[in-house]
Amino acid sequence: MSRRDDLWSVWREGVDRRALFISKEAVEDKPWEGARELEEIDAKGPILFVGITAGLSAPFVAGQLDLCLRHPDHYVPVLMGFNPTHQARCDSIENWDKSFRDVASLVEDAEKDGKAVVLNPIVGPDTVAGSSRMKSGSVTKILLEVLFLLAMKGELKSSLDSILRYYEEVHRSFYSLAAEPLAKAISLCGQSLLSSRHIYYIGQSTNGILGLIDASECPPTYGATTDDIRGFLLGGYDEFGNKDGDLVELTGLSVYKISEDYFLYHILPACHEEDTIVLIQSVTPELSAVVRRSCCHVVEIQISESSEPVNDGSDSSDRSVRMHFDLCDPSAFVADQVACEMLRSFGVGLAVKWTLNALSTGAHIIKGKVCENFMVDLKVSNAKLFRRSVGIIQRFTQVGVEEATDALLRSIYEVETISTDLKAASISGHIAKATSKHKVVPRAMILAMNKCTLEEADTALQQCPLVRQAVKRASNSS
């Protein structure tokens, strides 16, 4: 096995990531779990560990970085995020002796001795509903791709500036061509969710996996169910190539059924005319034909590259959108043939990510999950989201942090009065109770706005199923 093959075997054999299907937010609060998972990776040589946390806040990553700093002969830690280190989260971490800011400071100190790296370009806030999966997620993808490219091609003749200019041109050409068909596709997807129907992604290879990732991010972000937006992958687990193989056999849960066959024989026959199917990048002609003959809305994403970006015609109708267009050719920026092929794949993947992020975000906005650019129906599924929920309640109700917290706890525990013991309970206990519940934050907002009972708050939500409208109605009557 070559040194390069050995490097990537470590990557492939890492801990399985079921969060690609179902987001596991609560584990983010456990630094010791992060350290344990990193220790389980069996590598002979030093490990370059890149800990990614957009806001410099995730305890899980803090635990991994702390492990690296305690074992400098075995790990080289890289802290990647998009805040200045002095703005790293300083809240205490439950059952741990450090805050994230403490760890960030230690990484900075190690960097001065050449034993660590802080990579935190300040790219500004995530302005679309405050969702870090958008801008921060895209910048993360670009940074990792550039790092991997330079690692694979150590003597790359093209400069870093040329590579970044390629990404800049991908951004320009994609949005100049995609705006109109993307708006139509968002409208179709939004209509599906508004009708309490579904959006199904299906694709192959990396771009199909991007569909799985995008779908997994929606439950914690928008309080969606795992069936609202769901991804499928041509080739299933053989294509996915994860360590544990077929997760259905391991867990017995249908949400892990991702194969093309399951989609064709179980999902598609049950589809409704208000469902939307999104075909992601180079699915088979046979699959495309079968989906087009269905009663569903259909969005086709097909992105390619040429030296002269030309839209080859994004055909659309009332029930379908074909997003077929060309991006810029990386050979205009990079001379090395292998690097050019890698960048070509990276650029298409980035455009696919932007498309899927726009579809799922726009659809949930249409469904009423966002109010005044705030995610008002997020899942209270970890400490960060618990604190964010309290902040959103304060923002809309103009109450103090204690009253906002009381309203949130009343909604979580479904009680009219918060006892002293409940106030003193751990945030992790509150999260365990809240994670499986729906509309916790909207109900808490109405409780705080209208000083009403739980029954009255639930009635208000039932009378106005769109969360955004229910919140605005409560605000107007308070």
C-alpha positions as CSV (number, residue, x, y, z in Angstrom):
1,M,0.0,0.0,0.0
2,S,1.4,3.4,-0.9
3,R,1.7,6.2,1.6
4,R,-1.2,8.0,-0.1
5,D,-3.4,4.9,0.1
6,D,-2.5,4.5,3.7
7,L,-3.6,8.1,4.4
8,W,-7.0,7.7,2.8
9,S,-7.5,4.3,4.4
10,V,-7.5,6.1,7.8
11,W,-10.1,8.5,6.5
12,R,-12.3,5.7,5.2
13,E,-12.0,3.6,8.4
14,G,-12.9,6.4,10.7
15,V,-16.0,6.3,13.0
16,D,-19.2,5.8,11.1
17,R,-21.3,9.0,10.5
18,R,-25.0,8.2,10.9
19,A,-25.5,11.9,11.2
20,L,-25.4,12.0,7.4
21,F,-28.9,10.5,7.7
22,I,-30.2,11.7,11.1
23,S,-28.5,14.7,12.7
24,K,-27.2,13.8,16.2
25,E,-27.1,17.2,17.9
26,A,-26.9,16.1,21.5
27,V,-23.6,14.4,21.1
28,E,-22.1,17.8,20.2
29,D,-22.3,18.7,23.9
30,K,-20.0,15.9,24.9
31,P,-16.2,16.7,24.6
32,W,-15.3,13.3,26.0
33,E,-17.2,11.6,23.2
34,G,-15.3,13.6,20.6
35,A,-12.0,12.6,22.2
36,R,-13.0,8.9,22.4
37,E,-14.0,8.8,18.7
38,L,-10.7,10.4,17.7
39,E,-8.8,7.9,19.8
40,E,-10.5,5.0,18.0
41,I,-8.9,5.9,14.7
42,D,-5.9,3.6,14.4
43,A,-3.1,5.3,12.5
44,K,0.6,4.5,12.6
45,G,1.9,7.9,12.0
46,P,1.0,11.4,13.3
47,I,-2.6,12.5,12.6
48,L,-3.4,15.9,11.2
49,F,-6.7,16.6,12.8
50,V,-9.0,19.3,11.5
51,G,-11.6,20.3,14.1
52,I,-14.4,22.2,12.3
53,T,-16.9,24.4,14.2
54,A,-18.3,27.4,12.4
55,G,-18.8,29.6,15.5
56,L,-15.9,28.1,17.6
57,S,-18.5,26.6,20.0
58,A,-18.9,22.8,19.7
59,P,-17.8,21.0,22.8
60,F,-17.4,17.8,20.8
61,V,-14.6,19.4,18.8
62,A,-13.2,21.1,21.9
63,G,-12.7,17.6,23.4
64,Q,-10.9,16.4,20.3
65,L,-8.6,19.5,20.1
66,D,-7.8,19.1,23.8
67,L,-6.8,15.4,23.2
68,C,-4.5,16.5,20.4
69,L,-2.9,19.2,22.6
70,R,-2.2,16.6,25.3
71,H,-0.6,14.3,22.8
72,P,1.5,16.5,20.6
73,D,3.7,13.6,19.3
74,H,0.6,11.9,17.8
75,Y,-1.6,14.7,16.6
76,V,-1.2,18.0,14.8
77,P,-4.5,19.9,15.6
78,V,-6.1,22.4,13.2
79,L,-8.9,24.6,14.5
80,M,-11.2,25.6,11.6
81,G,-14.0,28.1,12.1
82,F,-15.2,31.5,11.1
83,N,-15.1,33.7,14.2
84,P,-12.1,35.4,15.9
85,T,-10.8,33.2,18.7
86,H,-11.6,35.9,21.3
87,Q,-15.3,35.4,20.3
88,A,-15.2,31.7,20.8
89,R,-18.0,30.5,23.1
90,C,-17.1,31.1,26.7
91,D,-20.1,29.3,28.4
92,S,-19.1,26.5,30.7
93,I,-19.4,23.0,29.2
94,E,-21.5,20.7,31.4
95,N,-19.3,18.0,33.2
96,W,-16.1,19.4,31.8
97,D,-13.4,21.7,33.1
98,K,-12.9,24.0,30.1
99,S,-14.9,26.3,27.8
100,F,-14.4,26.3,24.1
101,R,-12.6,29.7,24.4
102,D,-10.1,28.1,26.9
103,V,-9.3,25.4,24.3
104,A,-9.1,27.9,21.5
105,S,-6.5,29.9,23.5
106,L,-4.5,26.7,24.1
107,V,-4.5,26.0,20.3
108,E,-3.3,29.6,19.7
109,D,-0.5,29.1,22.2
110,A,0.5,25.8,20.5
111,E,0.4,27.6,17.1
112,K,3.1,29.9,18.3
113,D,5.4,26.9,18.9
114,G,4.6,25.4,15.5
115,K,2.5,22.6,17.0
116,A,-1.0,23.6,15.9
117,V,-2.8,25.8,13.4
118,V,-5.8,28.2,13.7
119,L,-7.6,28.5,10.3
120,N,-10.4,31.0,10.9
121,P,-11.1,33.3,7.9
122,I,-13.7,35.9,9.0
123,V,-16.3,35.6,6.2
124,G,-19.1,37.5,8.0
125,P,-22.4,36.2,9.5
126,D,-24.6,33.6,8.0
127,T,-27.3,36.0,6.9
128,V,-29.9,33.5,5.7
129,A,-31.8,32.6,8.9
130,G,-28.5,32.4,10.8
131,S,-27.9,28.9,9.4
132,S,-24.2,27.9,9.4
133,R,-24.9,25.2,6.9
134,M,-25.2,27.9,4.3
135,K,-22.2,30.2,4.0
136,S,-20.0,28.6,6.7
137,G,-20.7,25.2,5.2
138,S,-19.7,26.3,1.8
139,V,-16.5,28.0,3.0
140,T,-15.7,24.8,4.9
141,K,-16.0,22.7,1.8
142,I,-13.8,25.1,-0.2
143,L,-11.1,25.2,2.5
144,L,-11.0,21.4,2.9
145,E,-10.9,20.9,-0.9
146,V,-8.0,23.3,-1.3
147,L,-6.1,21.6,1.6
148,F,-6.7,18.1,0.1
149,L,-5.7,19.3,-3.3
150,L,-2.5,20.8,-2.1
151,A,-1.8,17.6,0.0
152,M,-2.4,15.4,-3.0
153,K,-0.4,17.6,-5.4
154,G,2.4,18.9,-3.2
155,E,4.3,20.5,-6.1
156,L,1.3,22.1,-7.7
157,K,2.4,24.8,-10.1
158,S,-0.8,26.7,-9.9
159,S,-0.9,29.3,-7.1
160,L,-3.4,29.3,-4.3
161,D,-4.7,32.6,-5.7
162,S,-5.5,30.9,-9.1
163,I,-7.5,28.1,-7.3
164,L,-9.5,30.6,-5.3
165,R,-10.2,32.7,-8.4
166,Y,-11.7,29.5,-9.9
167,Y,-14.1,29.2,-7.0
168,E,-15.0,32.8,-7.3
169,E,-15.8,32.3,-10.9
170,V,-17.9,29.2,-10.1
171,H,-19.9,31.4,-7.7
172,R,-20.4,34.2,-10.3
173,S,-21.3,31.9,-13.2
174,F,-23.6,29.7,-11.1
175,Y,-25.8,32.5,-9.7
176,S,-25.9,34.4,-13.0
177,L,-27.4,31.3,-14.6
178,A,-29.3,29.6,-11.8
179,A,-31.4,32.5,-10.3
180,E,-34.5,32.1,-12.4
181,P,-34.8,28.3,-12.5
182,L,-33.8,28.1,-8.9
183,A,-36.6,30.4,-7.9
184,K,-39.1,28.2,-9.7
185,A,-37.7,25.0,-8.1
186,I,-37.9,26.6,-4.7
187,S,-41.6,27.4,-5.3
188,L,-42.3,23.8,-6.3
189,C,-40.5,22.4,-3.2
190,G,-42.2,25.0,-0.9
191,Q,-45.6,24.0,-2.3
192,S,-44.8,20.4,-1.4
193,L,-44.0,21.2,2.2
194,L,-46.9,23.6,2.5
195,S,-49.2,20.8,1.4
196,S,-47.7,18.5,4.1
197,R,-46.0,16.4,1.4
198,H,-42.4,15.5,0.8
199,I,-39.3,16.3,-1.1
200,Y,-37.1,13.4,-2.3
201,Y,-33.5,13.8,-3.4
202,I,-31.9,11.1,-5.5
203,G,-28.4,11.1,-7.0
204,Q,-25.2,9.2,-7.2
205,S,-21.7,9.4,-5.8
206,T,-20.6,12.5,-4.0
207,N,-23.5,14.6,-5.3
208,G,-26.0,12.1,-4.1
209,I,-24.4,12.1,-0.7
210,L,-24.8,15.9,-0.6
211,G,-28.5,15.2,-0.8
212,L,-28.4,12.9,2.2
213,I,-26.5,15.6,4.1
214,D,-28.8,18.4,3.2
215,A,-31.8,16.4,4.2
216,S,-30.3,15.5,7.6
217,E,-29.8,19.1,8.5
218,C,-33.5,20.0,8.2
219,P,-34.9,18.4,11.4
220,P,-32.7,20.4,13.9
221,T,-32.8,23.6,11.8
222,Y,-36.5,23.7,11.0
223,G,-38.2,21.2,13.2
224,A,-38.8,19.0,10.2
225,T,-39.5,15.3,10.3
226,T,-37.1,12.8,8.7
227,D,-39.7,12.2,6.0
228,D,-40.2,15.8,5.0
229,I,-37.0,15.9,3.0
230,R,-35.2,12.6,2.4
231,G,-32.3,11.5,0.3
232,F,-31.5,8.4,-1.7
233,L,-28.3,7.2,-3.3
234,L,-27.8,5.2,-6.5
235,G,-25.8,2.1,-5.5
236,G,-26.9,2.5,-1.8
237,Y,-24.4,1.5,0.8
238,D,-22.0,-0.1,-1.8
239,E,-21.6,3.4,-3.3
240,F,-21.6,5.1,0.1
241,G,-18.7,3.0,1.3
242,N,-19.1,3.5,5.0
243,K,-17.4,1.3,7.6
244,D,-20.5,-0.4,9.0
245,G,-22.2,-1.1,5.7
246,D,-26.0,-1.3,5.5
247,L,-27.3,0.6,8.5
248,V,-30.8,-0.8,8.1
249,E,-29.4,-4.2,9.1
250,L,-27.6,-2.6,12.0
251,T,-30.5,-0.5,13.3
252,G,-33.7,-1.8,11.8
253,L,-34.8,1.8,11.1
254,S,-36.4,2.5,7.7
255,V,-34.9,6.0,7.6
256,Y,-31.6,4.4,6.7
257,K,-33.1,2.8,3.6
258,I,-31.3,4.9,0.9
259,S,-31.1,2.6,-2.1
260,E,-32.4,3.3,-5.6
261,D,-34.5,0.1,-5.4
262,Y,-36.2,1.2,-2.2
263,F,-37.0,4.6,-3.8
264,L,-38.4,3.0,-7.0
265,Y,-40.4,0.2,-5.4
266,H,-41.6,1.7,-2.1
267,I,-41.4,5.5,-2.3
268,L,-42.3,6.4,-5.9
269,P,-45.4,4.2,-6.1
270,A,-46.8,6.0,-3.0
271,C,-46.0,9.5,-4.3
272,H,-48.6,12.2,-4.5
273,E,-48.9,14.9,-7.1
274,E,-47.8,17.5,-4.5
275,D,-44.5,15.6,-3.8
276,T,-41.3,16.9,-5.4
277,I,-38.5,14.6,-6.7
278,V,-35.1,16.2,-7.2
279,L,-32.8,14.4,-9.6
280,I,-29.3,15.3,-8.7
281,Q,-26.6,15.3,-11.3
282,S,-26.2,12.5,-13.8
283,V,-28.8,9.9,-12.7
284,T,-29.4,7.1,-15.1
285,P,-31.6,7.9,-18.2
286,E,-33.9,5.0,-17.1
287,L,-34.4,6.5,-13.6
288,S,-34.9,10.0,-15.1
289,A,-37.6,8.7,-17.5
290,V,-39.5,6.8,-14.7
291,V,-39.5,9.9,-12.5
292,R,-40.7,12.2,-15.3
293,R,-43.6,9.8,-16.0
294,S,-44.7,10.1,-12.3
295,C,-47.4,12.5,-11.1
296,C,-44.9,14.5,-8.9
297,H,-43.2,17.8,-9.3
298,V,-39.7,17.1,-10.8
299,V,-36.6,19.2,-10.5
300,E,-33.6,18.1,-12.5
301,I,-30.1,19.4,-11.6
302,Q,-27.5,18.9,-14.3
303,I,-24.3,21.0,-14.0
304,S,-21.3,20.7,-16.2
305,E,-18.3,22.8,-17.2
306,S,-17.1,24.4,-20.4
307,S,-14.6,27.2,-21.3
308,E,-17.5,29.5,-22.1
309,P,-20.4,29.2,-19.6
310,V,-23.6,29.0,-21.6
311,N,-27.1,28.1,-20.3
312,D,-28.2,25.3,-22.6
313,G,-31.9,26.0,-21.8
314,S,-33.4,25.4,-18.4
315,D,-36.8,24.1,-19.5
316,S,-39.6,24.3,-17.1
317,S,-43.3,23.9,-16.8
318,D,-45.9,24.4,-14.0
319,R,-44.8,21.0,-12.5
320,S,-41.1,20.6,-13.5
321,V,-37.9,22.6,-13.6
322,R,-34.8,21.5,-15.6
323,M,-31.7,23.2,-14.2
324,H,-29.2,22.4,-17.0
325,F,-26.3,24.8,-17.3
326,D,-22.5,25.1,-17.6
327,L,-20.0,26.4,-15.1
328,C,-16.6,27.8,-15.9
329,D,-13.8,25.4,-17.0
330,P,-11.0,25.1,-14.4
331,S,-8.4,24.6,-17.1
332,A,-8.6,28.4,-17.5
333,F,-7.2,28.7,-14.0
334,V,-5.1,25.6,-13.4
335,A,-2.7,24.0,-15.8
336,D,-2.1,20.7,-14.0
337,Q,-4.4,18.0,-15.5
338,V,-5.0,16.0,-12.3
339,A,-5.7,19.2,-10.3
340,C,-8.0,20.4,-13.0
341,E,-10.1,17.2,-12.9
342,M,-10.3,17.5,-9.1
343,L,-11.4,21.1,-9.2
344,R,-14.0,20.3,-11.9
345,S,-15.6,17.8,-9.5
346,F,-15.2,20.3,-6.5
347,G,-16.9,23.1,-8.5
348,V,-19.9,21.0,-9.6
349,G,-20.3,19.7,-6.0
350,L,-20.3,23.2,-4.6
351,A,-23.0,24.3,-7.1
352,V,-25.0,21.2,-6.2
353,K,-24.7,22.1,-2.5
354,W,-25.8,25.7,-3.1
355,T,-28.8,24.4,-5.1
356,L,-29.9,21.9,-2.4
357,N,-29.4,24.4,0.4
358,A,-31.5,26.9,-1.5
359,L,-34.3,24.4,-2.1
360,S,-34.6,23.1,1.4
361,T,-34.2,26.6,3.0
362,G,-36.6,28.3,0.6
363,A,-39.1,25.5,1.0
364,H,-39.1,25.8,4.8
365,I,-39.4,29.6,4.6
366,I,-42.5,29.1,2.4
367,K,-43.8,26.6,4.9
368,G,-43.6,29.3,7.6
369,K,-40.6,28.0,9.6
370,V,-38.7,31.3,9.4
371,C,-40.0,34.6,10.8
372,E,-38.1,37.9,10.3
373,N,-35.1,35.8,9.2
374,F,-35.1,33.7,12.5
375,M,-35.5,30.0,12.6
376,V,-38.5,30.0,14.9
377,D,-39.3,26.2,14.9
378,L,-35.8,24.8,15.5
379,K,-35.3,21.6,17.6
380,V,-34.1,22.2,21.1
381,S,-31.6,19.3,20.7
382,N,-28.3,20.6,22.2
383,A,-27.0,23.3,24.5
384,K,-26.3,25.7,21.6
385,L,-29.8,25.4,20.3
386,F,-31.2,25.6,23.9
387,R,-29.5,29.0,24.3
388,R,-30.4,30.1,20.8
389,S,-34.1,29.3,21.6
390,V,-34.0,31.4,24.7
391,G,-32.5,34.3,22.6
392,I,-35.2,34.0,20.0
393,I,-37.9,34.1,22.6
394,Q,-36.3,37.2,24.1
395,R,-36.0,38.8,20.6
396,F,-39.7,38.4,19.8
397,T,-41.3,38.9,23.2
398,Q,-39.0,41.6,24.8
399,V,-38.8,39.6,28.0
400,G,-35.7,39.0,30.1
401,V,-33.6,35.8,30.0
402,E,-35.2,34.3,33.1
403,E,-38.8,34.8,31.8
404,A,-37.8,33.5,28.4
405,T,-36.1,30.4,29.9
406,D,-39.2,29.8,32.0
407,A,-41.4,29.9,28.9
408,L,-39.2,27.5,27.2
409,L,-39.2,25.1,30.1
410,R,-43.0,25.3,30.4
411,S,-43.2,24.3,26.7
412,I,-40.7,21.5,27.1
413,Y,-42.2,20.0,30.2
414,E,-45.8,21.0,29.5
415,V,-46.4,22.5,32.9
416,E,-47.9,25.8,34.0
417,T,-45.5,26.5,36.8
418,I,-41.7,25.9,36.8
419,S,-40.6,24.4,40.1
420,T,-37.4,25.3,41.8
421,D,-36.0,21.8,41.1
422,L,-36.8,22.1,37.4
423,K,-35.0,25.5,37.2
424,A,-32.0,23.9,38.8
425,A,-31.9,20.9,36.5
426,S,-29.1,20.5,34.0
427,I,-29.5,21.8,30.4
428,S,-28.7,18.2,29.2
429,G,-31.8,17.0,31.1
430,H,-33.9,19.7,29.4
431,I,-32.5,18.7,26.0
432,A,-33.3,15.0,26.6
433,K,-36.9,15.9,27.3
434,A,-37.2,18.4,24.4
435,T,-35.5,16.6,21.5
436,S,-38.5,14.4,20.5
437,K,-41.0,17.2,20.8
438,H,-42.4,19.4,18.0
439,K,-43.1,23.2,18.0
440,V,-41.5,23.7,21.4
441,V,-40.1,27.1,20.6
442,P,-43.2,28.5,18.9
443,R,-45.3,27.5,21.8
444,A,-42.8,29.1,24.2
445,M,-42.9,32.3,22.2
446,I,-46.7,32.4,22.5
447,L,-46.6,31.6,26.2
448,A,-44.2,34.5,26.8
449,M,-46.1,37.0,24.5
450,N,-49.6,36.4,25.6
451,K,-49.0,35.3,29.2
452,C,-51.4,32.4,28.5
453,T,-51.9,28.8,29.4
454,L,-50.5,25.8,27.6
455,E,-53.9,24.9,26.3
456,E,-54.4,28.4,24.9
457,A,-50.9,28.4,23.2
458,D,-51.6,25.0,21.6
459,T,-55.0,26.3,20.4
460,A,-53.3,29.3,18.8
461,L,-50.9,27.0,16.9
462,Q,-53.7,24.6,15.8
463,Q,-55.7,27.5,14.5
464,C,-52.8,28.8,12.6
465,P,-50.6,25.9,11.3
466,L,-48.1,28.2,9.7
467,V,-45.7,28.9,12.6
468,R,-44.7,32.3,11.2
469,Q,-48.3,33.5,11.1
470,A,-49.1,32.1,14.5
471,V,-46.1,34.0,16.0
472,K,-47.1,37.2,14.2
473,R,-50.7,36.9,15.3
474,A,-49.6,36.3,18.9
475,S,-47.3,39.3,18.7
476,N,-50.1,41.6,17.4
477,S,-52.5,40.5,20.2
478,S,-50.0,40.9,23.0
